[in-house]
Amino acid sequence: MESMENVRDYKCLSCGAGLRFDPVIQNWKCDYCQSIFTKQQLDQFFAQREAREQQRAAAAGRPVPQNAPTVELDSYHCKNCGAEIVGDAGTIATFCLYCKSPTIIRARMQGEFSPRYVIPFKFDQKQAKALYAKWIKSHFLAPGAFKQDEEIEKIRGVYAPFWLYGSDNVRVYMAGVGTTTRTWQSGNMEYTETSYYNVVRDGTISYKNVPVDASTKMDDTAMNAIEPFRFEEMTDFSMDYMTGFFAERFDQGKEELQERAKGRMRDYARSKVRGTISYSSYNSQAEQIDFQNISADYTLFPVYLLTNIYQGKAMQYVVNGQTGKIYGEVPVSKAKLAAVFGTAFMIVWLLAGFIGGGILGW
């Protein structure tokens, strides 16, 4: 069981009710008394409270909280109501199921599991649901029932773990053959001339903020699809941003995912270099991409996970909590699809009839 010192609860500084980060106002809000607090106010409050806790721990001969060992346990005590909640060992931000207080398990964000950066949520669940509704309605062939709000079973905001990779002075060498073709006519003859050119590109590229999701719970395809994130809005990590949201800890290390990051860098290098080749065609014959000084920063990205129930099946959707970009498979209505093909067939038939000199002998 997690020690009480390793659990941080977020209470309103005015009334003691639960406090959450509001993405709309980019501050912390109490839904009970409507008080609003800045990050500076919260940091000052927790610094003073934790200093008092350390003094009491030292006076009692107990280890001070920040030196408590990081443990991999599946339960914790809510500091608001005292309930014991069983949870996933990878969870770092959650809610008490009984009193709904937002709770941060600090022991799970220590040492190597301490994020360096975070991109805060930019909009709330209500806005995320509205974005999804607009997106799904843009899919004409989606079943009508699927587009109804009541079919949305649940939506939750989650800070997903990512590694942000970088590498300085990546040497990129590419060699191949480029061709150009020109055609002309002389009299009754048509001539074609093809010219061949040796192409060599040799230089360096630096990479920064190449993202790779670091949780086996998150679908890699979905996480790639909701990119890009705006890194100019990234800030130093603070537990304060976790309030009001769930958060997951990485379960795939930076070394384990480094090859995926290299693959993305290689693809970008090929695209960038080939963008400088203006020949009609290019045939690559040699390629070498050497990486040096690869870095990786543990970062949390905002995503909304949404479930829509259709014909008894749970359909999962992912919303970028910063940009609003959405990914997910949309079912197709057979009736609408048949209507589209039927309409297209009728149009072709009518056009063929007119072009052919009449319809049904008219």
C-alpha positions in Angstrom: 0.0 0.0 0.0 1.3 3.5 -0.9 2.3 5.5 2.2 0.1 8.6 2.9 3.2 10.9 2.3 3.4 9.7 -1.2 -0.1 10.7 -2.1 -0.9 14.3 -2.9 -4.5 15.4 -2.7 -5.7 18.6 -4.3 -8.2 20.5 -2.2 -9.6 24.0 -2.6 -7.6 26.5 -0.5 -10.9 28.2 0.3 -13.4 25.5 1.1 -11.6 22.2 1.1 -13.5 20.6 -1.8 -11.7 18.9 -4.8 -9.6 21.1 -7.0 -9.0 20.5 -10.7 -7.0 22.0 -13.6 -9.3 23.8 -16.0 -7.9 23.7 -19.5 -10.2 26.5 -20.7 -8.9 29.1 -18.2 -5.5 27.4 -17.8 -5.8 27.7 -14.0 -7.1 25.5 -11.1 -10.8 25.7 -10.2 -13.0 24.5 -7.4 -16.4 23.4 -8.8 -18.0 23.8 -5.3 -17.2 27.4 -4.4 -16.0 28.5 -7.9 -12.6 29.7 -6.5 -9.8 29.9 -9.0 -6.1 29.6 -8.2 -2.9 30.1 -10.1 0.0 27.7 -10.3 2.1 30.1 -8.2 -0.5 30.0 -5.4 -0.6 26.2 -5.5 3.1 25.8 -5.5 3.5 28.1 -2.6 0.8 26.2 -0.6 2.2 22.8 -1.2 5.8 23.9 -0.5 4.7 25.2 2.9 2.6 22.1 3.6 5.3 19.7 2.6 7.9 21.6 4.7 5.7 21.1 7.7 5.3 17.4 6.9 9.0 17.0 6.7 9.5 18.8 10.1 7.0 16.5 11.7 8.5 13.4 10.2 12.0 14.4 11.3 10.7 15.1 14.8 9.1 11.7 15.0 12.2 10.0 13.8 10.5 8.9 10.5 12.1 9.3 7.0 11.1 12.5 5.4 8.6 12.1 2.5 10.9 12.9 -0.4 13.2 10.1 0.6 10.5 7.5 0.8 11.2 4.5 -1.5 9.4 4.2 -4.8 7.2 1.1 -4.5 5.2 -0.8 -7.0 2.0 -1.4 -5.1 -1.6 -1.5 -6.3 -3.5 0.5 -3.6 -3.4 3.8 -1.9 -5.4 5.7 0.7 -7.4 8.7 -0.2 -6.2 11.5 2.1 -9.7 13.1 1.9 -12.0 10.3 3.0 -9.5 7.5 3.9 -10.9 5.0 1.5 -8.5 2.4 0.1 -8.5 2.3 -3.7 -7.1 -0.5 -5.8 -5.5 0.7 -9.0 -3.1 -0.1 -11.8 0.6 0.2 -10.7 1.2 2.4 -13.7 -1.4 5.0 -12.7 0.0 8.3 -11.4 -3.1 10.5 -11.4 -6.6 9.4 -10.7 -9.8 10.1 -8.7 -11.1 8.6 -5.5 -14.1 6.5 -6.5 -15.9 7.4 -3.3 -15.4 11.2 -2.7 -14.2 12.0 -6.3 -11.2 13.9 -5.0 -8.4 14.2 -7.5 -5.3 12.4 -6.2 -1.7 12.3 -7.4 0.5 9.3 -6.3 3.8 11.0 -6.0 5.9 7.9 -5.4 5.2 6.8 -9.0 6.7 10.0 -10.4 10.1 9.8 -8.6 13.5 9.0 -10.0 13.4 7.7 -13.6 9.6 8.0 -13.6 9.7 11.8 -13.0 8.6 13.5 -16.3 10.6 16.4 -17.5 7.9 18.1 -19.6 4.2 18.2 -20.0 1.8 19.7 -22.6 -1.3 20.8 -20.6 -4.8 20.1 -21.8 -6.2 23.0 -23.9 -9.9 22.2 -23.7 -12.3 20.3 -21.4 -14.3 17.2 -21.8 -17.4 19.1 -22.9 -15.4 20.7 -25.8 -13.8 17.4 -26.6 -17.2 15.8 -26.9 -18.4 18.6 -29.2 -15.3 18.2 -31.4 -16.0 14.5 -31.7 -19.7 15.1 -32.5 -18.7 17.5 -35.3 -16.1 15.1 -36.6 -18.4 12.1 -36.7 -21.2 14.1 -38.4 -18.8 14.9 -41.2 -18.7 11.2 -42.1 -21.8 11.0 -44.3 -21.8 7.2 -44.5 -21.7 6.7 -40.7 -24.9 5.2 -39.3 -27.4 7.8 -37.9 -27.7 6.0 -34.6 -23.9 6.1 -34.2 -24.0 9.9 -34.4 -26.3 10.3 -31.4 -24.8 11.8 -28.2 -26.4 9.1 -26.0 -24.2 6.5 -27.8 -21.1 8.0 -26.3 -20.5 5.8 -23.2 -17.6 7.5 -21.6 -14.9 10.1 -22.2 -11.8 10.7 -20.1 -8.8 12.9 -20.2 -5.5 11.1 -19.8 -1.9 12.3 -19.8 -0.2 9.7 -22.0 3.6 9.0 -21.6 5.9 9.7 -24.5 9.6 9.9 -25.0 10.8 12.9 -27.0 14.0 12.0 -28.8 16.7 14.2 -30.2 20.0 13.8 -32.0 22.6 16.4 -33.0 24.7 16.3 -36.2 23.1 13.2 -37.8 25.2 12.5 -40.9 23.1 11.8 -43.9 24.7 10.4 -47.1 22.6 9.4 -50.1 23.7 8.6 -53.6 21.8 7.5 -56.7 21.0 8.2 -60.3 18.6 11.0 -61.4 17.0 11.1 -64.9 15.4 13.8 -67.0 13.4 13.1 -70.2 12.5 15.4 -73.0 10.4 14.6 -76.1 10.2 16.4 -79.4 8.8 15.9 -82.9 10.4 16.4 -86.2 8.4 15.7 -89.3 6.6 12.4 -88.8 9.1 11.2 -86.2 8.8 11.6 -82.4 12.1 11.6 -80.5 12.7 11.0 -76.8 16.0 11.8 -75.0 16.8 10.5 -71.5 19.7 12.0 -69.6 21.3 10.4 -66.5 23.0 12.2 -63.6 24.9 11.1 -60.6 23.3 12.5 -57.5 25.1 12.8 -54.2 23.8 14.4 -51.0 26.1 14.5 -47.9 25.3 16.6 -44.9 24.1 16.8 -41.3 20.7 17.2 -39.8 19.7 17.8 -36.2 16.5 16.4 -34.6 14.5 17.7 -31.7 11.2 16.5 -30.1 10.7 13.3 -32.1 7.8 11.7 -30.2 7.3 8.0 -29.5 4.5 6.9 -27.2 5.7 4.9 -24.2 2.7 2.9 -23.0 1.6 -0.5 -24.2 -1.9 0.5 -23.3 -1.9 3.2 -26.0 -2.4 2.2 -29.6 0.7 3.2 -31.6 -1.2 3.9 -34.8 -3.7 6.1 -33.0 -1.0 8.0 -31.2 0.9 8.7 -34.4 -2.4 9.7 -36.2 -3.2 12.5 -33.7 0.1 14.2 -34.2 1.5 16.8 -34.4 1.6 18.4 -31.0 2.6 22.0 -30.6 5.8 21.9 -28.7 6.0 25.6 -28.2 3.3 25.1 -25.6 5.3 22.5 -23.7 6.3 23.4 -20.2 8.3 22.0 -17.3 6.5 19.2 -15.6 4.4 20.0 -12.5 2.0 17.7 -10.7 -0.5 20.5 -10.5 -1.4 19.9 -14.2 -2.5 16.4 -13.4 -5.5 17.4 -11.3 -8.8 16.6 -12.9 -7.3 14.1 -15.3 -6.0 10.6 -15.3 -2.3 10.0 -16.0 -0.3 6.9 -17.0 3.4 6.1 -16.3 5.6 4.8 -19.1 6.1 1.0 -19.3 8.5 1.1 -22.2 11.9 2.5 -21.6 13.8 5.0 -23.8 16.3 2.3 -24.9 13.5 -0.1 -25.9 11.9 2.5 -28.1 15.0 4.1 -29.6 14.8 2.1 -32.8 11.3 3.4 -33.4 12.6 6.9 -33.0 15.5 6.2 -35.3 13.0 4.9 -37.9 11.1 8.2 -37.8 14.3 10.2 -38.1 15.4 8.2 -41.1 12.0 8.7 -42.8 12.2 12.4 -42.2 15.8 12.5 -43.5 14.9 10.7 -46.7 11.9 13.0 -47.3 14.0 16.1 -46.7 16.9 15.0 -48.9 14.7 13.8 -51.8 12.9 17.1 -51.7 16.2 18.7 -52.9 16.3 16.4 -56.0 14.5 17.9 -58.9 15.0 15.3 -61.5 12.1 13.5 -63.2 13.0 10.3 -61.4 15.5 9.2 -58.9 16.9 5.7 -58.2 18.7 5.4 -54.8 21.8 3.3 -54.9 23.5 4.0 -51.5 22.3 5.4 -48.2 24.0 5.9 -44.8 22.4 7.6 -41.8 24.6 7.8 -38.7 23.2 8.9 -35.3 25.2 10.5 -32.5 24.3 11.7 -29.0 20.7 10.5 -29.0 18.8 12.1 -26.1 15.3 11.2 -24.7 13.1 13.3 -22.4 10.1 11.7 -20.6 7.0 13.8 -21.4 3.3 13.6 -20.8 0.9 14.5 -23.7 -2.8 15.3 -23.3 -5.3 12.9 -25.0 -9.0 12.2 -24.6 -10.1 8.6 -24.9 -13.7 8.2 -26.0 -15.9 5.1 -26.3 -18.9 4.9 -28.6 -21.2 1.9 -28.5 -22.5 0.6 -31.8 -24.4 -2.7 -32.1 -23.0 -3.8 -28.8 -19.4 -3.2 -29.8 -17.2 -0.6 -28.1 -15.5 1.7 -30.6 -12.5 3.5 -29.3 -11.5 7.1 -30.4 -8.6 9.3 -29.5 -8.7 13.1 -29.4 -5.5 15.2 -29.2 -6.1 17.2 -26.0 -4.2 20.1 -27.4 -5.1 20.5 -31.1 -8.4 18.6 -31.2 -7.2 16.2 -34.0 -9.2 12.9 -33.9 -8.5 9.3 -34.9 -10.7 6.2 -35.0 -12.5 3.8 -37.3 -16.0 4.9 -38.3 -18.6 2.2 -39.2 -20.4 2.5 -42.5 -24.2 2.3 -42.9 -25.0 -0.4 -45.5 -28.2 1.5 -46.3 -26.4 4.7 -47.0 -23.7 2.9 -49.0 -26.4 1.2 -51.1 -28.1 4.6 -51.7 -24.9 6.2 -52.8 -24.1 3.4 -55.3 -27.7 3.4 -56.5 -27.7 7.1 -57.1 -24.4 6.9 -58.9 -25.7 4.1 -61.1 -28.8 6.1 -62.0 -26.7 9.1 -63.0 -24.5 7.1 -65.2 -27.5 5.3 -66.8 -29.2 8.6 -67.5 -26.0 10.2 -69.0 -25.5 7.1 -71.1 -29.1 7.3 -72.4 -28.8 11.0 -73.3 -25.4 10.5 -75.0 -26.7 7.4 -76.9 -29.6 9.3 -78.4 -32.4 8.8 -76.0 -33.6 6.8 -73.0 -35.7 3.7 -73.5 -36.3 4.6 -77.1 -37.7 8.1 -76.4 
